Amino acid sequence: MATIMNNMIDIHNHSLPGVDDGAKTMEEAIANIKYLKSKGFKSFVLSSHYIVNTKYSSSVEDRKGILEQLKKSLEDDEIKLYLGNEVYINKGEVILDLLKRGQIRTPKGSRYILVELPLDHRLRHLENIICDLNVAGLVPVIAHPERYTYIQEDFEKIYDLLEFDCRLQCNLTSITGHYGPRAKKIMKRLIKEHLVSFIATDFHHLHREDTVGKALKKLRKIMSESEMSTVLEVNPRIMLENGDVPVPYVKHRRYK
């Protein structure tokens, strides 16, 4: 228990200040990270939103500069910070072009790429886009699948996604109902069916209540310590090392 609670890796975090809807200032970013460290997180992928043709499209170079400032301001050698992106999924060729031009960043340059889907409708040709990314050697990590309405309405759509080489990342606070009862229900089923590869905070701002502590406590009631370690520490570390995050077992998988 002590090991996982003190070495967790947050692969989805919006604490790089001033680049998206997360932390606005350096002071807020530092407060975010110090709070999460107090809950046991030591490593963070600062996965700023990247949405083509919007204000959420800051360059890698700009974010590198902000990251260096943040590291100096934290003055904490225990904390490891990495640049990443949460890329709003578009056409596969657009994402590949952004990578080629160095506009977006995968965690430590790995083949894993965090992608976000539209929250309120199913994207046309989604499977084709995932397939295009797979052909290019990338493994999409689907951010917070429990929050997408089309999955909430038809859980079977999850199995369609998992026919391809992708992984699922649930938001930690979904388990407490932070995103509503339907997201909570879907996350619990995903955990029960062992389909979740990563659990991360998707942290934006501090709240008055201890949201992360509450969620970890709730998670322990439905997952073993070993299962929690897998999704909060082991698999994230494999990702950062560009290793092979185990493929979720789907009993009626059509392809291998």
ChimeraX commands (.cxc) that place a marker at each C-alpha (Angstrom):
marker #1 position 0.00,0.00,0.00 radius 0.5
marker #1 position 2.73,2.48,0.91 radius 0.5
marker #1 position 4.55,1.84,-2.37 radius 0.5
marker #1 position 1.68,2.69,-4.68 radius 0.5
marker #1 position 0.47,5.60,-2.60 radius 0.5
marker #1 position 3.85,7.31,-2.75 radius 0.5
marker #1 position 4.91,6.70,-6.35 radius 0.5
marker #1 position 1.86,7.18,-8.51 radius 0.5
marker #1 position 2.21,8.62,-12.01 radius 0.5
marker #1 position -0.41,11.02,-13.33 radius 0.5
marker #1 position -0.52,10.70,-17.13 radius 0.5
marker #1 position -3.33,13.26,-17.63 radius 0.5
marker #1 position -2.85,16.60,-15.94 radius 0.5
marker #1 position -3.56,20.23,-16.86 radius 0.5
marker #1 position -1.19,22.00,-14.48 radius 0.5
marker #1 position 1.09,23.59,-17.07 radius 0.5
marker #1 position 0.06,27.19,-16.48 radius 0.5
marker #1 position -1.47,29.55,-18.99 radius 0.5
marker #1 position -1.88,27.24,-21.97 radius 0.5
marker #1 position -5.38,25.78,-21.65 radius 0.5
marker #1 position -8.35,25.63,-19.25 radius 0.5
marker #1 position -6.20,24.26,-16.41 radius 0.5
marker #1 position -3.86,26.20,-14.11 radius 0.5
marker #1 position -3.78,29.89,-15.03 radius 0.5
marker #1 position -0.71,31.00,-13.11 radius 0.5
marker #1 position 2.58,29.53,-11.96 radius 0.5
marker #1 position 1.36,29.80,-8.36 radius 0.5
marker #1 position -1.76,27.78,-9.15 radius 0.5
marker #1 position 0.29,25.16,-10.99 radius 0.5
marker #1 position 2.61,24.76,-8.01 radius 0.5
marker #1 position -0.36,24.45,-5.64 radius 0.5
marker #1 position -1.92,21.78,-7.87 radius 0.5
marker #1 position 1.22,19.67,-7.99 radius 0.5
marker #1 position 1.99,20.02,-4.29 radius 0.5
marker #1 position -1.55,18.91,-3.48 radius 0.5
marker #1 position -1.26,15.87,-5.75 radius 0.5
marker #1 position 2.13,15.01,-4.28 radius 0.5
marker #1 position 0.51,14.98,-0.84 radius 0.5
marker #1 position -1.85,12.29,-2.21 radius 0.5
marker #1 position 1.05,10.14,-3.47 radius 0.5
marker #1 position 1.71,11.33,-7.03 radius 0.5
marker #1 position 5.37,11.92,-7.85 radius 0.5
marker #1 position 5.44,12.02,-11.66 radius 0.5
marker #1 position 3.22,14.04,-13.98 radius 0.5
marker #1 position 2.59,14.18,-17.71 radius 0.5
marker #1 position 1.46,17.76,-18.30 radius 0.5
marker #1 position -1.01,16.94,-21.05 radius 0.5
marker #1 position -2.19,20.34,-22.24 radius 0.5
marker #1 position -5.19,20.39,-24.55 radius 0.5
marker #1 position -4.38,20.60,-28.24 radius 0.5
marker #1 position -7.34,21.52,-30.42 radius 0.5
marker #1 position -6.56,22.54,-33.99 radius 0.5
marker #1 position -7.46,26.13,-34.94 radius 0.5
marker #1 position -8.30,27.19,-31.37 radius 0.5
marker #1 position -6.48,29.05,-28.61 radius 0.5
marker #1 position -5.59,25.63,-27.20 radius 0.5
marker #1 position -2.76,25.05,-29.65 radius 0.5
marker #1 position 0.37,26.35,-27.93 radius 0.5
marker #1 position 3.64,25.22,-29.46 radius 0.5
marker #1 position 5.96,22.65,-27.95 radius 0.5
marker #1 position 8.70,25.28,-27.71 radius 0.5
marker #1 position 6.48,27.64,-25.71 radius 0.5
marker #1 position 5.46,24.83,-23.38 radius 0.5
marker #1 position 9.06,23.71,-22.91 radius 0.5
marker #1 position 9.92,27.18,-21.63 radius 0.5
marker #1 position 6.99,27.18,-19.21 radius 0.5
marker #1 position 7.91,23.68,-18.05 radius 0.5
marker #1 position 11.46,24.76,-17.19 radius 0.5
marker #1 position 10.09,27.71,-15.20 radius 0.5
marker #1 position 7.74,25.38,-13.35 radius 0.5
marker #1 position 10.53,22.95,-12.49 radius 0.5
marker #1 position 12.67,25.77,-11.08 radius 0.5
marker #1 position 9.78,27.22,-9.12 radius 0.5
marker #1 position 8.88,23.86,-7.56 radius 0.5
marker #1 position 12.39,23.23,-6.25 radius 0.5
marker #1 position 11.52,19.59,-5.59 radius 0.5
marker #1 position 13.79,16.88,-7.00 radius 0.5
marker #1 position 11.26,14.17,-6.09 radius 0.5
marker #1 position 8.76,15.49,-8.62 radius 0.5
marker #1 position 9.20,14.49,-12.26 radius 0.5
marker #1 position 7.45,16.52,-14.95 radius 0.5
marker #1 position 7.01,15.55,-18.61 radius 0.5
marker #1 position 5.43,17.34,-21.54 radius 0.5
marker #1 position 2.50,15.70,-23.28 radius 0.5
marker #1 position -0.76,16.65,-24.94 radius 0.5
marker #1 position -4.39,15.70,-24.79 radius 0.5
marker #1 position -5.14,15.87,-28.49 radius 0.5
marker #1 position -8.71,16.47,-29.57 radius 0.5
marker #1 position -9.09,13.76,-32.15 radius 0.5
marker #1 position -9.47,14.92,-35.73 radius 0.5
marker #1 position -8.49,13.18,-38.92 radius 0.5
marker #1 position -5.69,10.67,-38.46 radius 0.5
marker #1 position -3.52,12.42,-41.01 radius 0.5
marker #1 position -3.91,15.72,-39.14 radius 0.5
marker #1 position -2.60,14.18,-35.91 radius 0.5
marker #1 position 0.28,12.53,-37.75 radius 0.5
marker #1 position 1.15,15.83,-39.42 radius 0.5
marker #1 position 1.12,17.62,-36.04 radius 0.5
marker #1 position 3.52,15.02,-34.68 radius 0.5
marker #1 position 5.76,15.24,-37.73 radius 0.5
marker #1 position 5.94,19.03,-37.42 radius 0.5
marker #1 position 6.60,18.84,-33.68 radius 0.5
marker #1 position 3.40,20.68,-32.74 radius 0.5
marker #1 position 2.25,18.05,-30.27 radius 0.5
marker #1 position 4.12,15.81,-27.88 radius 0.5
marker #1 position 3.64,12.24,-26.69 radius 0.5
marker #1 position 4.78,11.34,-23.14 radius 0.5
marker #1 position 8.61,11.19,-23.23 radius 0.5
marker #1 position 8.39,10.73,-27.00 radius 0.5
marker #1 position 6.73,7.34,-26.59 radius 0.5
marker #1 position 4.34,5.77,-29.10 radius 0.5
marker #1 position 1.39,6.37,-26.75 radius 0.5
marker #1 position -0.78,9.41,-27.53 radius 0.5
marker #1 position -3.55,10.71,-25.28 radius 0.5
marker #1 position -6.62,11.58,-27.35 radius 0.5
marker #1 position -9.94,13.14,-26.47 radius 0.5
marker #1 position -13.22,12.48,-28.30 radius 0.5
marker #1 position -16.31,14.72,-28.54 radius 0.5
marker #1 position -18.22,14.44,-25.27 radius 0.5
marker #1 position -21.74,14.56,-26.67 radius 0.5
marker #1 position -21.72,12.62,-29.95 radius 0.5
marker #1 position -19.98,9.75,-31.67 radius 0.5
marker #1 position -17.27,10.84,-34.08 radius 0.5
marker #1 position -17.79,9.55,-37.59 radius 0.5
marker #1 position -15.09,7.19,-38.83 radius 0.5
marker #1 position -13.54,7.01,-35.34 radius 0.5
marker #1 position -12.34,3.46,-35.84 radius 0.5
marker #1 position -10.71,4.46,-39.15 radius 0.5
marker #1 position -8.82,7.24,-37.37 radius 0.5
marker #1 position -7.58,4.85,-34.67 radius 0.5
marker #1 position -6.58,2.38,-37.37 radius 0.5
marker #1 position -4.60,5.11,-39.17 radius 0.5
marker #1 position -2.74,5.91,-35.95 radius 0.5
marker #1 position -2.04,2.20,-35.38 radius 0.5
marker #1 position -0.63,1.82,-38.89 radius 0.5
marker #1 position 1.72,4.72,-38.10 radius 0.5
marker #1 position 2.93,2.85,-35.02 radius 0.5
marker #1 position 0.98,4.82,-32.42 radius 0.5
marker #1 position -1.16,3.55,-29.56 radius 0.5
marker #1 position -4.04,5.95,-28.83 radius 0.5
marker #1 position -4.94,6.27,-25.16 radius 0.5
marker #1 position -8.62,7.24,-25.03 radius 0.5
marker #1 position -9.10,9.87,-22.34 radius 0.5
marker #1 position -12.03,9.43,-19.93 radius 0.5
marker #1 position -14.25,7.06,-22.00 radius 0.5
marker #1 position -16.74,7.01,-19.13 radius 0.5
marker #1 position -17.68,10.62,-19.93 radius 0.5
marker #1 position -18.74,10.14,-23.56 radius 0.5
marker #1 position -22.50,10.10,-23.96 radius 0.5
marker #1 position -22.49,7.59,-26.83 radius 0.5
marker #1 position -20.69,5.08,-24.60 radius 0.5
marker #1 position -22.98,5.86,-21.67 radius 0.5
marker #1 position -25.91,5.05,-23.96 radius 0.5
marker #1 position -24.37,1.91,-25.49 radius 0.5
marker #1 position -21.54,0.25,-23.54 radius 0.5
marker #1 position -20.97,-2.20,-26.40 radius 0.5
marker #1 position -19.23,0.64,-28.30 radius 0.5
marker #1 position -16.29,0.20,-25.92 radius 0.5
marker #1 position -15.64,-3.24,-27.40 radius 0.5
marker #1 position -15.59,-1.73,-30.89 radius 0.5
marker #1 position -12.76,0.59,-29.82 radius 0.5
marker #1 position -10.82,-2.21,-28.17 radius 0.5
marker #1 position -10.75,-4.19,-31.40 radius 0.5
marker #1 position -7.90,-1.82,-32.25 radius 0.5
marker #1 position -4.58,-1.22,-30.50 radius 0.5
marker #1 position -5.68,1.40,-28.03 radius 0.5
marker #1 position -5.93,1.76,-24.25 radius 0.5
marker #1 position -8.46,3.39,-21.92 radius 0.5
marker #1 position -7.73,6.05,-19.30 radius 0.5
marker #1 position -10.43,6.79,-16.74 radius 0.5
marker #1 position -10.56,9.93,-14.61 radius 0.5
marker #1 position -9.98,9.26,-10.93 radius 0.5
marker #1 position -12.80,11.46,-9.67 radius 0.5
marker #1 position -15.36,9.86,-11.99 radius 0.5
marker #1 position -15.62,7.12,-9.36 radius 0.5
marker #1 position -17.11,9.59,-6.87 radius 0.5
marker #1 position -19.69,10.93,-9.32 radius 0.5
marker #1 position -17.78,14.15,-10.06 radius 0.5
marker #1 position -18.87,13.92,-13.71 radius 0.5
marker #1 position -22.33,12.60,-12.94 radius 0.5
marker #1 position -23.91,9.23,-12.09 radius 0.5
marker #1 position -23.68,7.82,-15.62 radius 0.5
marker #1 position -19.93,8.39,-15.82 radius 0.5
marker #1 position -19.55,6.77,-12.41 radius 0.5
marker #1 position -21.57,3.75,-13.52 radius 0.5
marker #1 position -19.55,3.30,-16.72 radius 0.5
marker #1 position -16.23,3.59,-14.88 radius 0.5
marker #1 position -17.27,0.96,-12.36 radius 0.5
marker #1 position -18.19,-1.42,-15.19 radius 0.5
marker #1 position -14.93,-0.74,-17.02 radius 0.5
marker #1 position -13.02,-1.57,-13.84 radius 0.5
marker #1 position -15.12,-4.67,-13.20 radius 0.5
marker #1 position -14.39,-5.95,-16.71 radius 0.5
marker #1 position -10.65,-5.11,-16.37 radius 0.5
marker #1 position -10.71,-2.84,-19.42 radius 0.5
marker #1 position -8.98,0.17,-17.81 radius 0.5
marker #1 position -5.25,0.54,-18.47 radius 0.5
marker #1 position -4.76,3.88,-16.72 radius 0.5
marker #1 position -6.45,5.98,-14.07 radius 0.5
marker #1 position -5.34,9.63,-13.95 radius 0.5
marker #1 position -6.52,12.86,-12.36 radius 0.5
marker #1 position -7.28,15.06,-15.41 radius 0.5
marker #1 position -6.50,17.75,-12.84 radius 0.5
marker #1 position -7.35,21.38,-13.63 radius 0.5
marker #1 position -7.97,23.31,-10.41 radius 0.5
marker #1 position -7.95,22.83,-6.66 radius 0.5
marker #1 position -11.32,22.42,-4.94 radius 0.5
marker #1 position -12.31,23.18,-1.39 radius 0.5
marker #1 position -12.83,19.51,-0.69 radius 0.5
marker #1 position -10.20,16.79,-0.95 radius 0.5
marker #1 position -11.49,15.42,-4.26 radius 0.5
marker #1 position -8.49,13.20,-5.04 radius 0.5
marker #1 position -8.22,11.80,-1.52 radius 0.5
marker #1 position -11.93,11.00,-1.56 radius 0.5
marker #1 position -11.65,9.29,-4.94 radius 0.5
marker #1 position -8.66,7.16,-3.89 radius 0.5
marker #1 position -10.56,6.05,-0.81 radius 0.5
marker #1 position -13.56,5.10,-2.94 radius 0.5
marker #1 position -11.35,3.28,-5.44 radius 0.5
marker #1 position -9.89,1.08,-2.71 radius 0.5
marker #1 position -13.37,-0.24,-2.01 radius 0.5
marker #1 position -13.75,-1.69,-5.51 radius 0.5
marker #1 position -10.15,-2.48,-6.51 radius 0.5
marker #1 position -7.38,-4.45,-4.85 radius 0.5
marker #1 position -4.09,-2.73,-4.04 radius 0.5
marker #1 position -2.49,-4.70,-6.87 radius 0.5
marker #1 position -5.12,-3.54,-9.35 radius 0.5
marker #1 position -4.72,0.06,-8.22 radius 0.5
marker #1 position -0.96,-0.20,-8.54 radius 0.5
marker #1 position -1.32,-1.47,-12.11 radius 0.5
marker #1 position -3.40,1.47,-13.35 radius 0.5
marker #1 position -1.82,4.23,-11.24 radius 0.5
marker #1 position 1.83,3.26,-11.30 radius 0.5
marker #1 position 2.86,0.16,-13.25 radius 0.5
marker #1 position 1.17,0.82,-16.60 radius 0.5
marker #1 position 2.00,4.55,-16.53 radius 0.5
marker #1 position 5.65,3.69,-15.97 radius 0.5
marker #1 position 5.57,1.23,-18.87 radius 0.5
marker #1 position 4.10,4.01,-21.02 radius 0.5
marker #1 position 6.87,6.45,-20.09 radius 0.5
marker #1 position 9.45,3.77,-20.90 radius 0.5
marker #1 position 7.71,3.11,-24.24 radius 0.5
marker #1 position 7.14,-0.50,-23.25 radius 0.5
marker #1 position 4.18,-2.75,-23.92 radius 0.5
marker #1 position 1.20,-1.84,-21.78 radius 0.5
marker #1 position -0.83,-5.09,-21.60 radius 0.5
marker #1 position -3.78,-5.31,-23.97 radius 0.5
marker #1 position -7.11,-5.47,-22.08 radius 0.5
marker #1 position -8.75,-8.84,-22.38 radius 0.5
marker #1 position -12.04,-8.66,-24.25 radius 0.5
marker #1 position -13.81,-12.01,-24.22 radius 0.5
marker #1 position -15.41,-11.58,-27.63 radius 0.5
marker #1 position -12.48,-9.84,-29.36 radius 0.5
marker #1 position -12.75,-10.52,-33.07 radius 0.5
marker #1 position -9.14,-9.79,-33.98 radius 0.5
marker #1 position -5.78,-10.53,-32.41 radius 0.5
marker link #1:1,2 radius 0.2
marker link #1:2,3 radius 0.2
marker link #1:3,4 radius 0.2
marker link #1:4,5 radius 0.2
marker link #1:5,6 radius 0.2
marker link #1:6,7 radius 0.2
marker link #1:7,8 radius 0.2
marker link #1:8,9 radius 0.2
marker link #1:9,10 radius 0.2
marker link #1:10,11 radius 0.2
marker link #1:11,12 radius 0.2
marker link #1:12,13 radius 0.2
marker link #1:13,14 radius 0.2
marker link #1:14,15 radius 0.2
marker link #1:15,16 radius 0.2
marker link #1:16,17 radius 0.2
marker link #1:17,18 radius 0.2
marker link #1:18,19 radius 0.2
marker link #1:19,20 radius 0.2
marker link #1:20,21 radius 0.2
marker link #1:21,22 radius 0.2
marker link #1:22,23 radius 0.2
marker link #1:23,24 radius 0.2
marker link #1:24,25 radius 0.2
marker link #1:25,26 radius 0.2
marker link #1:26,27 radius 0.2
marker link #1:27,28 radius 0.2
marker link #1:28,29 radius 0.2
marker link #1:29,30 radius 0.2
marker link #1:30,31 radius 0.2
marker link #1:31,32 radius 0.2
marker link #1:32,33 radius 0.2
marker link #1:33,34 radius 0.2
marker link #1:34,35 radius 0.2
marker link #1:35,36 radius 0.2
marker link #1:36,37 radius 0.2
marker link #1:37,38 radius 0.2
marker link #1:38,39 radius 0.2
marker link #1:39,40 radius 0.2
marker link #1:40,41 radius 0.2
marker link #1:41,42 radius 0.2
marker link #1:42,43 radius 0.2
marker link #1:43,44 radius 0.2
marker link #1:44,45 radius 0.2
marker link #1:45,46 radius 0.2
marker link #1:46,47 radius 0.2
marker link #1:47,48 radius 0.2
marker link #1:48,49 radius 0.2
marker link #1:49,50 radius 0.2
marker link #1:50,51 radius 0.2
marker link #1:51,52 radius 0.2
marker link #1:52,53 radius 0.2
marker link #1:53,54 radius 0.2
marker link #1:54,55 radius 0.2
marker link #1:55,56 radius 0.2
marker link #1:56,57 radius 0.2
marker link #1:57,58 radius 0.2
marker link #1:58,59 radius 0.2
marker link #1:59,60 radius 0.2
marker link #1:60,61 radius 0.2
marker link #1:61,62 radius 0.2
marker link #1:62,63 radius 0.2
marker link #1:63,64 radius 0.2
marker link #1:64,65 radius 0.2
marker link #1:65,66 radius 0.2
marker link #1:66,67 radius 0.2
marker link #1:67,68 radius 0.2
marker link #1:68,69 radius 0.2
marker link #1:69,70 radius 0.2
marker link #1:70,71 radius 0.2
marker link #1:71,72 radius 0.2
marker link #1:72,73 radius 0.2
marker link #1:73,74 radius 0.2
marker link #1:74,75 radius 0.2
marker link #1:75,76 radius 0.2
marker link #1:76,77 radius 0.2
marker link #1:77,78 radius 0.2
marker link #1:78,79 radius 0.2
marker link #1:79,80 radius 0.2
marker link #1:80,81 radius 0.2
marker link #1:81,82 radius 0.2
marker link #1:82,83 radius 0.2
marker link #1:83,84 radius 0.2
marker link #1:84,85 radius 0.2
marker link #1:85,86 radius 0.2
marker link #1:86,87 radius 0.2
marker link #1:87,88 radius 0.2
marker link #1:88,89 radius 0.2
marker link #1:89,90 radius 0.2
marker link #1:90,91 radius 0.2
marker link #1:91,92 radius 0.2
marker link #1:92,93 radius 0.2
marker link #1:93,94 radius 0.2
marker link #1:94,95 radius 0.2
marker link #1:95,96 radius 0.2
marker link #1:96,97 radius 0.2
marker link #1:97,98 radius 0.2
marker link #1:98,99 radius 0.2
marker link #1:99,100 radius 0.2
marker link #1:100,101 radius 0.2
marker link #1:101,102 radius 0.2
marker link #1:102,103 radius 0.2
marker link #1:103,104 radius 0.2
marker link #1:104,105 radius 0.2
marker link #1:105,106 radius 0.2
marker link #1:106,107 radius 0.2
marker link #1:107,108 radius 0.2
marker link #1:108,109 radius 0.2
marker link #1:109,110 radius 0.2
marker link #1:110,111 radius 0.2
marker link #1:111,112 radius 0.2
marker link #1:112,113 radius 0.2
marker link #1:113,114 radius 0.2
marker link #1:114,115 radius 0.2
marker link #1:115,116 radius 0.2
marker link #1:116,117 radius 0.2
marker link #1:117,118 radius 0.2
marker link #1:118,119 radius 0.2
marker link #1:119,120 radius 0.2
marker link #1:120,121 radius 0.2
marker link #1:121,122 radius 0.2
marker link #1:122,123 radius 0.2
marker link #1:123,124 radius 0.2
marker link #1:124,125 radius 0.2
marker link #1:125,126 radius 0.2
marker link #1:126,127 radius 0.2
marker link #1:127,128 radius 0.2
marker link #1:128,129 radius 0.2
marker link #1:129,130 radius 0.2
marker link #1:130,131 radius 0.2
marker link #1:131,132 radius 0.2
marker link #1:132,133 radius 0.2
marker link #1:133,134 radius 0.2
marker link #1:134,135 radius 0.2
marker link #1:135,136 radius 0.2
marker link #1:136,137 radius 0.2
marker link #1:137,138 radius 0.2
marker link #1:138,139 radius 0.2
marker link #1:139,140 radius 0.2
marker link #1:140,141 radius 0.2
marker link #1:141,142 radius 0.2
marker link #1:142,143 radius 0.2
marker link #1:143,144 radius 0.2
marker link #1:144,145 radius 0.2
marker link #1:145,146 radius 0.2
marker link #1:146,147 radius 0.2
marker link #1:147,148 radius 0.2
marker link #1:148,149 radius 0.2
marker link #1:149,150 radius 0.2
marker link #1:150,151 radius 0.2
marker link #1:151,152 radius 0.2
marker link #1:152,153 radius 0.2
marker link #1:153,154 radius 0.2
marker link #1:154,155 radius 0.2
marker link #1:155,156 radius 0.2
marker link #1:156,157 radius 0.2
marker link #1:157,158 radius 0.2
marker link #1:158,159 radius 0.2
marker link #1:159,160 radius 0.2
marker link #1:160,161 radius 0.2
marker link #1:161,162 radius 0.2
marker link #1:162,163 radius 0.2
marker link #1:163,164 radius 0.2
marker link #1:164,165 radius 0.2
marker link #1:165,166 radius 0.2
marker link #1:166,167 radius 0.2
marker link #1:167,168 radius 0.2
marker link #1:168,169 radius 0.2
marker link #1:169,170 radius 0.2
marker link #1:170,171 radius 0.2
marker link #1:171,172 radius 0.2
marker link #1:172,173 radius 0.2
marker link #1:173,174 radius 0.2
marker link #1:174,175 radius 0.2
marker link #1:175,176 radius 0.2
marker link #1:176,177 radius 0.2
marker link #1:177,178 radius 0.2
marker link #1:178,179 radius 0.2
marker link #1:179,180 radius 0.2
marker link #1:180,181 radius 0.2
marker link #1:181,182 radius 0.2
marker link #1:182,183 radius 0.2
marker link #1:183,184 radius 0.2
marker link #1:184,185 radius 0.2
marker link #1:185,186 radius 0.2
marker link #1:186,187 radius 0.2
marker link #1:187,188 radius 0.2
marker link #1:188,189 radius 0.2
marker link #1:189,190 radius 0.2
marker link #1:190,191 radius 0.2
marker link #1:191,192 radius 0.2
marker link #1:192,193 radius 0.2
marker link #1:193,194 radius 0.2
marker link #1:194,195 radius 0.2
marker link #1:195,196 radius 0.2
marker link #1:196,197 radius 0.2
marker link #1:197,198 radius 0.2
marker link #1:198,199 radius 0.2
marker link #1:199,200 radius 0.2
marker link #1:200,201 radius 0.2
marker link #1:201,202 radius 0.2
marker link #1:202,203 radius 0.2
marker link #1:203,204 radius 0.2
marker link #1:204,205 radius 0.2
marker link #1:205,206 radius 0.2
marker link #1:206,207 radius 0.2
marker link #1:207,208 radius 0.2
marker link #1:208,209 radius 0.2
marker link #1:209,210 radius 0.2
marker link #1:210,211 radius 0.2
marker link #1:211,212 radius 0.2
marker link #1:212,213 radius 0.2
marker link #1:213,214 radius 0.2
marker link #1:214,215 radius 0.2
marker link #1:215,216 radius 0.2
marker link #1:216,217 radius 0.2
marker link #1:217,218 radius 0.2
marker link #1:218,219 radius 0.2
marker link #1:219,220 radius 0.2
marker link #1:220,221 radius 0.2
marker link #1:221,222 radius 0.2
marker link #1:222,223 radius 0.2
marker link #1:223,224 radius 0.2
marker link #1:224,225 radius 0.2
marker link #1:225,226 radius 0.2
marker link #1:226,227 radius 0.2
marker link #1:227,228 radius 0.2
marker link #1:228,229 radius 0.2
marker link #1:229,230 radius 0.2
marker link #1:230,231 radius 0.2
marker link #1:231,232 radius 0.2
marker link #1:232,233 radius 0.2
marker link #1:233,234 radius 0.2
marker link #1:234,235 radius 0.2
marker link #1:235,236 radius 0.2
marker link #1:236,237 radius 0.2
marker link #1:237,238 radius 0.2
marker link #1:238,239 radius 0.2
marker link #1:239,240 radius 0.2
marker link #1:240,241 radius 0.2
marker link #1:241,242 radius 0.2
marker link #1:242,243 radius 0.2
marker link #1:243,244 radius 0.2
marker link #1:244,245 radius 0.2
marker link #1:245,246 radius 0.2
marker link #1:246,247 radius 0.2
marker link #1:247,248 radius 0.2
marker link #1:248,249 radius 0.2
marker link #1:249,250 radius 0.2
marker link #1:250,251 radius 0.2
marker link #1:251,252 radius 0.2
marker link #1:252,253 radius 0.2
marker link #1:253,254 radius 0.2
marker link #1:254,255 radius 0.2
marker link #1:255,256 radius 0.2
view
